[in-house]
Amino acid sequence: MSYPNRIHMKSFLALAILLLSSALSAQIRTGAEQTDRLIRIIGKKRVTLTVNQTSLCGEIHLADTLMQRGVNIVQLFAPEHGIRGQADAGETIHDGHDVRTGLSIVSLYGKNKKPQPGQLEKTDAVVFDLQDVGARFFTYISTLYYVMQACAENGKEVIVLDRPNPCDYVDGPVLDLKHRSFVGMLPIPLLHGCTMGELARMINGEGWLGEGKRCRLTVIPVEGWKHGQAYSLPVKPSPNLPDDLSIAFYPSLCPFEGTSVSVGRGTQFPFKVIGSPYLNGLSAEELDFRFTPQPLPGFDKNPLHKGKTCRSIDLRKRTAPKGFSLSYLLLFYRFYQKAGCADKFFSRPQWFDLLMGTGQVRSDILKGKTEDEIRKEWEEELERYKEMRKKYLLYEDMQ
C-alpha cells in the first residue's frame, strides 16, 4: 500500500470511530432525559434541585424543563462553579436568584457546604443532577455526600439522576481519612470507577453518612450505557475542563495544583499543557512549548504565574493515560531537580496531600521512588475497594 493510501485509510478509520462513538452517545439517555419517569416519582412533592450547567434534558436546563411540566420547584442548591457554571475553581458561590427561572438559590459552596435544616423545611425531596468526571477531588461528589447526609438527618428523599462517567477507571490511592476534606470526603480511590448514582448507593450501603443513618434514595439510571464505554460530555463540567482531552488528563494533572507547576489555567488549553517559569535552563527537546497565563473570562480570573512565561510540554500532541498516571509529576520533579530548584516544587504540600488523599505519594516522590514502587503502597487497599464497589454497580462492568 502506498504512503498516501495509508494516510487515507487512517483518516477513514478515525472517521469511522468518531461516527460510531457519536451513534453510541446518541443512544444514551441520562436520568434527566427520562422526564416522565422522574415526574411520576416526584408527583406533588415540593422539590429542591441540586443542579448546574450540566443539568440538561437534551439542550434545555432541567429546571426549565420541570417548571414547564408543572413540577413544584421551591429552590435551587448551587454547587462549586454555580448554577450556570461561570464561577472559577474555589470561588465562593453566593445565595441569590436564578435570572432565568426566578427561583431562589442556596449556595452549597462557601461557608455553607451542607444544607441546613431550615433550608430543607419547605422541600420534600432533593433532585440531584450534576455531571461528575470520575475523579475523587471533583467536588460535586462532596456536595452529593452533604446533601444525602442532610436529607437523612431531616427525613427528606434524594433522587439522583444518573449520568455516565467520562473517565471511567479504578486507579490511584484510596483516601486516607486523615486527609479528609471537601476535595476528598470518601474512602475511595483517586479514580473511583462509579457514576454518581452508584456512589450514592455506596454512601448509603457502607454507612458513610454516620450514626447509622441512611438516606431515602432513588436513582434513575442511565439507559444505553455500560462501564468502560466512551462518553463525550455535551457541556463542560467546570470552566477549566472544556473538552474530552482535558477531562482525560485531569485526574493525573490536578495534583499539580499543590505544586508551583501550572497546568494551563489562564489559557485556552487548561489541563493540556504543563509548565513553569522556573525551568529556563532546560533544553528545547525537554520543554518544547511556552505559554503565558492571563486572566481569561470563562476559564480563570486569577491563574497561577499570571503574566509569566512558562516553559512547558504540550499534551495536545500526546495520548492521554488510561487511568491515573504519576509519570508527569515525576518528570517535572526531575526537571526541577535538574534546574536546581527542587525546593520550589511542592509549594502547597498540604494541598497536594489533600488532593492525593494521602501523604505517602509526596513522601515517596521526595525519596526518589519510581512510579511502580509508589503504586505498590496502595495496591492491596485498591483491590479491597474494587471488591466492595461491585455491590453497588448499576451497569455492566468492563473493568
SVG drawing of the C-alpha trace seen along z (x, -y; Angstrom):
<svg xmlns="http://www.w3.org/2000/svg" viewBox="-49 -40 70 48">
<polyline fill="none" stroke="black" stroke-width="0.4" points="0.0,0.0 1.4,-3.4 2.0,-6.1 -0.9,-8.3 -3.2,-5.3 -2.1,-4.6 -2.9,-8.2 -6.3,-7.8 -7.0,-4.5 -6.1,-6.1 -8.4,-9.0 -11.2,-6.7 -10.7,-4.6 -10.6,-7.7 -13.9,-9.0 -15.5,-5.6 -14.6,-5.5 -15.9,-9.1 -19.2,-8.2 -19.5,-5.0 -18.9,-6.9 -21.4,-9.6 -24.0,-6.8 -23.4,-5.2 -23.7,-8.5 -27.0,-9.2 -28.5,-6.0 -27.7,-7.0 -30.5,-8.5 -29.4,-10.1 -31.5,-10.1 -32.6,-13.7 -33.8,-12.8 -36.2,-10.3 -38.5,-13.1 -41.8,-11.2 -40.3,-8.7 -39.0,-11.5 -42.3,-13.3 -44.1,-10.1 -41.7,-9.8 -42.0,-13.4 -45.8,-13.5 -47.0,-16.5 -43.9,-16.7 -42.1,-20.1 -38.8,-19.8 -35.3,-21.3 -32.9,-20.9 -29.2,-20.5 -28.1,-21.5 -25.6,-23.4 -24.9,-24.0 -24.5,-20.2 -28.1,-19.5 -29.6,-19.3 -32.6,-17.5 -31.3,-17.5 -30.4,-21.1 -32.8,-22.5 -31.9,-23.0 -33.6,-20.6 -35.1,-23.5 -36.7,-25.0 -37.9,-21.5 -39.6,-20.7 -41.1,-24.1 -42.7,-23.8 -44.1,-20.4 -45.7,-22.0 -43.3,-20.5 -43.4,-22.4 -39.8,-23.5 -39.2,-25.5 -35.5,-26.4 -32.1,-25.5 -29.0,-24.3 -25.8,-25.6 -22.5,-23.6 -19.0,-24.8 -19.0,-27.0 -22.6,-27.9 -25.9,-27.2 -24.8,-28.3 -21.1,-27.1 -19.4,-30.5 -17.5,-30.7 -13.8,-29.9 -12.5,-26.9 -12.6,-27.8 -14.6,-30.9 -17.3,-31.5 -20.9,-30.9 -23.4,-33.3 -27.1,-32.9 -29.4,-34.8 -31.9,-34.2 -31.6,-32.5 -32.2,-35.1 -33.8,-32.6 -36.3,-31.0 -36.6,-33.4 -36.0,-30.6 -34.0,-31.3 -30.5,-29.9 -29.0,-28.5 -25.2,-28.2 -23.6,-24.9 -20.1,-26.2 -18.8,-28.8 -19.2,-28.8 -22.3,-26.6 -21.5,-23.3 -24.2,-21.2 -27.9,-22.1 -29.1,-23.4 -32.4,-22.2 -34.1,-25.5 -33.1,-25.2 -34.9,-21.9 -38.1,-22.8 -40.1,-23.7 -39.0,-20.7 -40.0,-17.1 -37.3,-15.8 -34.0,-16.9 -33.3,-16.1 -29.6,-15.8 -28.3,-16.1 -24.6,-17.0 -22.1,-15.6 -19.1,-14.0 -15.8,-13.3 -14.8,-10.2 -12.1,-11.8 -12.4,-11.9 -11.3,-15.5 -14.1,-16.8 -16.2,-18.5 -19.6,-17.5 -19.1,-14.2 -18.7,-16.0 -21.9,-18.0 -23.7,-14.7 -22.4,-13.4 -23.6,-16.5 -27.0,-16.6 -27.5,-13.0 -26.4,-13.5 -28.6,-16.5 -31.6,-14.7 -31.0,-11.6 -31.0,-13.8 -34.1,-15.7 -36.3,-12.9 -36.1,-14.1 -35.8,-12.0 -32.9,-12.2 -33.5,-11.4 -30.2,-11.1 -30.5,-11.5 -27.5,-9.5 -25.1,-10.3 -22.2,-8.3 -18.6,-8.5 -16.4,-10.0 -13.2,-9.0 -14.3,-5.5 -11.3,-3.8 -10.5,-2.4 -7.0,-3.6 -4.8,-5.6 -4.5,-5.7 -7.6,-5.2 -8.3,-8.2 -6.7,-8.1 -9.3,-9.6 -6.6,-11.6 -6.6,-13.7 -10.4,-14.0 -11.5,-17.4 -14.0,-18.8 -11.7,-17.6 -11.8,-14.1 -14.8,-13.1 -15.0,-9.4 -12.5,-6.4 -12.5,-5.8 -9.6,-5.8 -8.5,-8.9 -10.3,-7.3 -13.4,-5.6 -15.0,-4.0 -18.5,-4.9 -21.4,-7.1 -23.0,-9.5 -25.9,-7.1 -23.5,-4.2 -21.6,-6.5 -24.9,-7.4 -25.7,-3.7 -22.2,-3.2 -22.5,-6.1 -25.8,-4.6 -24.7,-1.0 -21.3,-1.5 -22.8,-3.6 -20.7,-6.6 -23.4,-9.1 -22.6,-8.4 -24.5,-7.4 -26.2,-4.5 -28.1,-7.0 -29.4,-6.1 -30.9,-8.4 -34.2,-7.6 -32.7,-7.2 -34.0,-6.8 -31.6,-6.6 -32.8,-6.9 -30.1,-5.0 -28.7,-5.9 -30.1,-3.9 -27.8,-2.5 -24.5,-2.9 -22.1,-0.5 -18.8,-0.9 -15.9,-1.5 -18.0,-2.9 -16.7,-6.2 -18.8,-9.2 -18.3,-12.8 -19.8,-15.5 -22.2,-17.8 -21.2,-20.8 -18.0,-21.4 -18.5,-20.2 -16.4,-23.1 -14.7,-26.2 -11.3,-24.6 -12.4,-21.3 -13.5,-22.4 -13.3,-19.1 -12.7,-15.3 -8.9,-15.6 -8.7,-17.9 -11.0,-15.6 -8.9,-12.6 -5.7,-14.3 -7.4,-16.0 -7.0,-13.1 -3.3,-12.9 -2.7,-16.7 -4.9,-18.0 -2.4,-17.1 0.0,-19.7 -2.3,-22.3 -0.4,-21.6 2.9,-22.5 4.4,-25.5 3.7,-23.9 0.9,-25.4 -1.5,-23.1 -2.5,-25.8 -5.1,-27.7 -5.3,-31.2 -5.0,-29.7 -7.4,-28.3 -6.0,-24.9 -6.2,-24.1 -5.2,-20.6 -3.5,-20.1 -0.1,-21.7 2.3,-21.5 4.8,-24.3 6.7,-26.5 8.7,-29.8 11.5,-28.2 12.8,-25.9 14.7,-28.3 17.9,-26.2 16.3,-23.1 16.6,-22.2 14.0,-22.7 13.9,-19.0 12.7,-18.6 10.4,-21.6 9.1,-22.3 6.3,-24.8 5.7,-28.1 2.6,-29.8 1.8,-32.8 -1.2,-32.6 -3.5,-35.6 -6.9,-36.3 -9.4,-34.7 -13.2,-35.1 -14.9,-31.7 -11.7,-29.9 -9.8,-31.5 -9.7,-35.1 -6.5,-34.8 -4.3,-31.9 -1.1,-30.7 2.0,-32.5 -0.2,-35.2 1.8,-37.2 4.9,-34.9 6.2,-32.8 6.1,-29.1 8.4,-26.6 6.2,-23.5 5.3,-20.3 2.2,-20.3 0.0,-17.4 -2.2,-18.1 0.4,-16.1 0.2,-13.1 -2.2,-10.3 -4.0,-10.7 -3.3,-7.9 -5.9,-5.2 -6.4,-5.8 -4.2,-7.6 -0.5,-8.3 2.2,-9.6 4.6,-10.0 4.0,-13.7 4.6,-14.6 7.8,-12.5 9.0,-14.1 8.5,-17.6 10.1,-16.9 13.2,-15.7 13.1,-18.9 13.0,-21.0 16.0,-19.0 17.9,-19.5 17.2,-23.2 18.4,-23.4 15.0,-24.5 13.5,-21.3 12.7,-23.2 10.2,-25.2 8.2,-22.2 5.9,-21.4 4.7,-24.9 1.5,-23.8 2.4,-20.5 -0.7,-20.1 -3.0,-20.9 -1.1,-18.3 -1.7,-15.7 -5.4,-16.5 -5.7,-16.2 -3.8,-12.9 -5.7,-11.7 -2.5,-10.6 0.9,-11.9 2.6,-8.8 2.9,-9.9 4.6,-13.2 7.0,-11.5 7.9,-8.8 8.5,-11.4 10.9,-13.2 12.6,-9.9 13.2,-9.3 11.0,-6.3 9.7,-5.1 6.1,-5.0 6.0,-1.2 7.4,-1.5 4.9,-4.2 2.0,-2.2 2.8,0.9 1.9,-1.0 -1.7,-1.3 -2.3,2.0 -3.8,4.0 -6.3,1.3 -7.2,0.7 -8.1,4.3 -10.3,4.3 -12.1,1.2 -12.7,3.0 -14.4,5.9 -16.6,3.6 -17.5,1.5 -19.1,4.5 -22.0,4.4 -23.2,1.0 -22.9,1.1 -25.9,0.3 -24.3,1.1 -22.4,3.9 -18.8,3.7 -15.9,3.6 -13.2,3.1"/>
</svg>
